[in-house]
Amino acid sequence: MSSSPTRRSGRIAKAFGAVLLVGTLLTVPLLTAHPATASTVDDPEGAGTVSVSGRPADAEGRPDGRTRFSYAADPGQTVTDRFLVGNRGSARQDFTVYGTDAFNSPDGGFALLSTSEEPVAIGAWTRFENGEPRIQFSLEPGEVRVLPFTIDFPAEATPGDHVGGIVASVVEAGTQVNVDRRVATAVYARVSGELQPRLVVSEFEATHVGDWWNPFSGSVLIRYTVENPGNVALAANVTMGVDTWFGIPATQAQGGSVPDILPGNSAAFEFEAGGVAQWLYLLAHVRLNPFVDDPDTAKQLPVPATTRDVVTWAVPWTVLILIVLAAGIAAAVWWKRRRDDEYAREWLEKTQSEARAAAQREVELVAAGKAPTND
């Protein structure tokens, strides 16, 4: 997570007039995504250029500038809208347009179910002019088609945000590879009722990384998981920090952002706080300030912030080694001085004992009437 802490960055990440290119090789899917409203690829078989476009349209069937479909509805209500599909390539193309459900990829990206997966929520509530949740047709090069569709909200639809997408898909069959070129526009529908906007940091861990021999440099690698247990899609501005003893900051607070986390979804992120020395005790902490990332001000809600922290350890091995060496040297000096003092005391006691013995012998000789002799 290295983006700036602005709401605009969350909207860019979520502006899902996006291209989903799915390649199937020996039944293994390949998925790539690009922030555009058209998918253009040269056909390797020489049949021409394949280009698919899809976007919201107004009542006259013209693009109206919306980056997503956004609705507010009551349970049991039906909404109607239009999806403009175009063949911008140089060959006739067979299209499949359908509604589907959205989810968060492991890194928090906006993702949709694959073409073969059946939706169970808002995608299943979508109907096209044929009365079905998907419709198939062909378009000549340069031809467009406006597709009216409805979303029938069930009477038992739960309150909160229901998120999906309207997808235009063109599948090309090759000798070894089937390529599914998909263009999708996100659908955000809020059903009335009790709203529970909430984000939590469900997992949070931190590790100090750096050269063990340099106690003055390093960083803290933070891994955390953001979960949405509520019923409102929420993005968040993020503030990360690392403190040490007595709450003193070990590095400057650094910010970032979390894209929309859909209700019932979670995503894992990684963040590296630089400039953290080896202070032994480190407290990594995060603060999420969630918000509704929607241009419709009527959908904005106050959302409480959430925090999480964890203790990690950064052992200053060089300092510790120097301390151990210094302590060892000091202990050796102390031990040597103590031994020297003991040797000096023993020598002094010995010489004093010898002097007392000599004096005693002289006294005994004098008492015996003999003159002392010098040996």
C-alpha positions in Angstrom: 0.0 0.0 0.0 1.9 3.0 -1.2 -0.7 5.3 -2.5 -1.4 8.7 -1.0 -4.1 9.1 1.6 -6.7 10.8 -0.6 -10.3 9.8 -1.5 -9.4 10.4 -5.2 -7.0 7.5 -5.1 -9.7 5.1 -3.8 -12.0 6.3 -6.6 -9.4 5.7 -9.3 -8.8 2.2 -8.0 -12.5 1.5 -8.1 -13.5 3.2 -11.4 -14.5 0.0 -12.9 -15.3 0.9 -16.4 -12.5 -1.7 -16.5 -11.3 -4.3 -18.9 -11.1 -7.9 -17.7 -9.1 -10.1 -20.1 -9.5 -13.8 -19.3 -7.3 -16.3 -21.2 -7.9 -20.0 -20.9 -5.0 -22.3 -21.6 -5.5 -26.0 -20.9 -8.4 -25.0 -18.6 -6.2 -22.6 -16.6 -7.7 -19.1 -16.5 -5.5 -16.0 -16.9 -7.0 -12.7 -15.6 -5.7 -9.2 -16.3 -7.4 -5.9 -15.7 -7.0 -2.4 -17.1 -8.8 0.9 -16.2 -10.6 1.5 -19.5 -14.0 1.2 -21.1 -12.8 -0.8 -24.1 -10.7 -3.9 -24.8 -8.7 -3.8 -28.0 -6.5 -6.6 -29.3 -5.3 -7.7 -32.7 -6.6 -11.2 -33.6 -3.6 -13.5 -33.9 -5.6 -15.6 -36.5 -5.7 -12.6 -38.8 -9.4 -12.0 -38.6 -8.9 -8.3 -37.7 -8.9 -6.1 -34.6 -11.1 -7.1 -31.7 -12.4 -4.1 -29.6 -15.2 -4.2 -27.1 -16.7 -1.2 -25.4 -19.4 -0.8 -22.7 -20.6 2.1 -20.6 -23.8 3.5 -19.0 -26.1 5.4 -21.2 -28.9 7.9 -20.8 -32.5 7.7 -21.9 -31.5 8.6 -25.4 -28.9 5.9 -25.6 -25.9 8.2 -25.4 -23.0 7.8 -23.0 -23.8 10.0 -20.0 -20.3 10.2 -18.3 -21.1 7.9 -15.4 -18.3 5.6 -14.2 -20.7 3.2 -12.5 -24.3 2.5 -12.0 -25.4 3.8 -8.6 -28.9 3.3 -7.1 -30.9 3.7 -3.8 -33.8 1.3 -3.6 -36.3 -0.2 -1.2 -36.9 -3.9 -0.9 -39.4 -5.0 -3.6 -38.5 -2.0 -5.9 -37.4 -2.3 -9.5 -35.0 0.1 -11.2 -34.4 0.5 -14.9 -31.2 1.6 -16.7 -29.3 1.3 -20.0 -26.0 -0.2 -21.0 -24.3 0.9 -24.2 -22.3 -1.9 -26.0 -20.2 -1.3 -29.1 -18.0 -3.2 -31.5 -15.1 -1.0 -32.1 -13.1 -3.7 -33.9 -12.8 -4.6 -37.6 -14.7 -7.9 -37.5 -18.2 -9.1 -36.6 -18.3 -10.1 -32.9 -20.7 -12.2 -30.8 -21.5 -10.6 -27.5 -22.8 -11.9 -24.2 -24.0 -9.3 -21.8 -24.9 -10.3 -18.2 -25.2 -9.1 -14.6 -22.9 -10.6 -12.0 -21.8 -10.2 -8.4 -18.6 -8.4 -7.2 -16.1 -9.3 -4.5 -12.7 -8.1 -3.3 -9.6 -9.8 -4.6 -7.0 -10.8 -1.9 -5.2 -7.5 -2.4 -8.4 -5.4 -2.2 -9.1 -4.9 -5.9 -12.6 -4.8 -7.3 -13.3 -8.1 -9.0 -16.3 -9.8 -10.6 -17.3 -13.5 -10.9 -16.0 -15.3 -13.9 -18.4 -15.7 -16.9 -19.1 -19.3 -15.9 -20.0 -18.6 -12.3 -23.6 -18.0 -11.4 -24.4 -14.9 -9.3 -26.6 -15.2 -6.2 -27.1 -11.5 -5.3 -27.5 -8.4 -7.4 -26.3 -10.1 -10.5 -29.2 -12.6 -10.1 -31.7 -9.8 -9.8 -30.7 -8.3 -13.1 -32.9 -8.9 -16.2 -32.4 -7.8 -19.8 -35.1 -7.2 -22.5 -35.3 -11.0 -23.1 -36.3 -11.5 -19.4 -33.1 -13.3 -18.6 -30.0 -12.4 -16.6 -27.9 -12.6 -19.7 -28.4 -11.8 -23.4 -26.5 -12.7 -26.5 -26.3 -10.9 -29.9 -23.9 -10.0 -32.7 -22.6 -6.6 -33.8 -20.9 -5.6 -37.0 -17.8 -3.4 -36.9 -18.7 0.1 -35.7 -22.2 -1.0 -34.6 -23.6 -0.2 -31.1 -26.6 -1.4 -29.2 -28.4 0.1 -26.2 -29.5 -2.6 -23.8 -32.2 -1.7 -21.3 -32.1 -3.7 -18.1 -33.9 -3.9 -14.8 -32.8 -4.8 -11.3 -35.7 -6.3 -9.3 -34.8 -6.0 -5.6 -36.5 -8.9 -3.7 -38.9 -8.0 -0.9 -36.4 -9.8 1.5 -33.4 -7.9 0.2 -31.2 -7.0 3.2 -30.3 -3.4 4.0 -27.0 -2.0 2.8 -24.9 -2.0 -0.3 -25.2 -4.8 -2.9 -22.4 -4.6 -5.4 -22.0 -6.2 -8.8 -21.4 -5.4 -12.4 -22.8 -5.3 -15.9 -20.4 -7.2 -18.2 -20.0 -7.3 -22.0 -18.1 -10.4 -23.0 -16.6 -11.5 -26.3 -15.0 -15.0 -26.4 -12.6 -15.9 -29.1 -11.8 -19.6 -29.7 -8.2 -20.4 -30.7 -6.3 -23.6 -31.4 -4.9 -23.6 -27.9 -6.2 -20.5 -26.1 -9.7 -19.2 -25.5 -9.7 -15.5 -24.7 -12.6 -13.9 -22.9 -12.5 -10.1 -23.4 -14.8 -8.5 -20.8 -15.7 -4.9 -20.3 -17.6 -4.2 -17.1 -19.3 -1.3 -15.3 -19.7 -1.6 -11.6 -23.2 -1.6 -10.0 -23.6 -0.1 -6.5 -27.1 -0.4 -5.1 -28.0 0.6 -1.5 -31.2 -1.0 -0.1 -33.0 1.0 2.6 -33.0 -0.1 6.2 -30.6 -0.1 9.1 -27.1 0.7 7.9 -24.0 -0.7 9.7 -20.9 1.0 8.4 -17.9 -0.6 9.9 -14.3 -1.6 9.1 -12.0 -3.5 11.4 -8.4 -4.5 11.3 -8.8 -8.2 11.9 -5.1 -9.2 11.6 -2.1 -7.0 12.3 1.6 -8.0 12.6 4.9 -6.1 12.4 8.5 -7.2 11.9 11.7 -5.1 12.0 13.9 -5.6 9.0 17.4 -4.3 8.2 21.1 -4.9 8.6 21.8 -6.5 11.9 25.1 -4.7 12.2 23.7 -1.2 11.7 21.6 -0.2 14.7 20.7 3.2 13.2 18.8 2.1 10.1 16.0 -0.3 9.2 12.3 -0.4 8.7 9.2 -2.0 10.1 7.3 -4.3 7.7 3.6 -4.2 8.6 1.1 -6.7 7.3 -2.6 -6.3 8.1 -6.0 -7.4 7.0 -9.0 -5.1 6.7 -12.4 -6.7 7.1 -15.9 -5.3 6.5 -18.3 -6.9 8.9 -21.0 -4.3 8.2 -23.3 -3.8 5.3 -21.9 -0.6 3.6 -19.0 -0.6 1.1 -16.2 1.5 2.7 -12.8 2.8 1.7 -10.4 4.3 4.2 -7.6 6.7 4.7 -4.8 5.0 6.7 -2.2 6.4 9.1 0.7 4.2 10.1 3.2 4.8 12.8 5.9 3.2 15.0 6.7 4.3 18.5 9.4 3.3 21.0 10.0 3.8 24.7 7.7 6.2 26.5 5.6 6.7 23.3 8.4 8.5 21.5 7.9 8.2 17.7 10.5 6.0 16.1 9.7 7.4 12.7 7.3 9.9 11.2 3.7 8.9 10.7 3.0 7.8 7.2 -0.3 7.6 5.3 -1.9 5.6 2.6 -5.4 4.4 1.5 -7.5 1.3 1.4 -9.8 0.8 -1.6 -13.5 0.0 -1.3 -13.9 -3.1 0.9 -17.3 -4.6 0.1 -19.7 -5.9 2.8 -18.6 -9.4 4.0 -15.2 -9.1 2.3 -11.7 -8.6 3.5 -8.3 -7.8 2.0 -4.7 -8.1 3.0 -2.2 -5.2 2.7 1.5 -4.7 3.3 3.2 -1.5 4.4 6.8 -0.6 5.1 7.6 2.2 7.6 11.1 3.4 6.9 13.7 5.0 9.0 13.2 2.9 12.2 16.4 2.3 14.2 16.9 -0.8 16.4 15.3 0.6 19.6 14.7 -2.9 21.0 11.0 -2.1 21.9 8.8 -1.0 19.1 5.0 -0.4 19.0 3.5 -0.4 15.4 0.1 1.1 15.1 -2.5 1.8 12.4 -5.5 4.0 12.3 -8.3 3.6 9.7 -10.6 6.5 8.9 -13.3 4.9 6.8 -15.6 6.8 4.4 -18.1 6.1 1.7 -16.3 6.5 -1.6 -19.3 7.6 -3.7 -19.8 10.9 -5.5 -23.4 10.9 -4.4 -23.4 13.0 -1.2 -26.7 11.4 -0.1 -24.9 8.2 0.4 -22.2 9.7 2.7 -22.3 8.4 6.3 -20.3 9.1 9.5 -18.1 6.1 10.2 -16.1 5.6 13.4 -12.3 5.2 13.1 -10.7 2.0 14.1 -7.2 1.4 15.5 -4.9 -1.6 16.1 -1.3 -1.9 17.5 1.2 -4.6 18.1 4.6 -4.9 19.9 7.6 -6.0 18.0 11.3 -6.2 18.9 14.3 -4.8 17.2 17.4 -6.1 19.0 20.4 -3.8 18.4 22.9 -6.7 18.0 25.9 -4.5 17.5 25.2 -2.5 20.6 24.5 -5.7 22.5 27.7 -7.2 21.3 29.6 -4.1 22.3 27.9 -4.1 25.7 28.8 -7.8 26.2 32.4 -7.1 25.2 32.7 -4.1 27.4 31.1 -6.1 30.3 33.6 -8.9 29.6 36.6 -6.6 29.6 35.4 -4.8 32.8 34.8 -8.2 34.4 38.3 -9.3 33.3 39.9 -6.1 34.7 38.0 -6.5 37.9 39.0 -10.1 38.3 42.6 -9.3 37.6 42.6 -6.5 40.1 41.0 -8.7 42.7 43.6 -11.4 42.1 46.4 -8.8 42.3 45.0 -7.5 45.6 44.8 -11.1 46.9 48.4 -11.8 45.9 49.5 -8.5 47.5 47.7 -9.3 50.7 49.1 -12.8 50.8 52.6 -11.5 50.2 52.2 -8.8 52.9 50.8 -11.3 55.4 53.7 -13.7 54.6 56.3 -11.0 55.1 54.7 -9.8 58.3 54.5 -13.4 59.6 58.2 -13.9 58.8 59.1 -10.7 60.5 57.2 -11.6 63.6 58.8 -15.0 63.6 62.3 -13.5 63.4 61.5 -11.1 66.2 60.3 -13.9 68.3 63.5 -15.9 67.8 65.6 -12.9 68.8 63.6 -12.5 72.0 64.1 -16.1 72.8 67.8 -15.9 72.2 68.2 -12.9 74.4 66.3 -14.6 77.1 68.6 -17.6 76.8 71.7 -15.3 77.2 72.8 -15.9 73.7 73.7 -13.1 71.3 71.7 -13.2 68.2 73.6 -14.1 65.1 73.1 -13.1 61.6 72.6 -16.1 59.3 
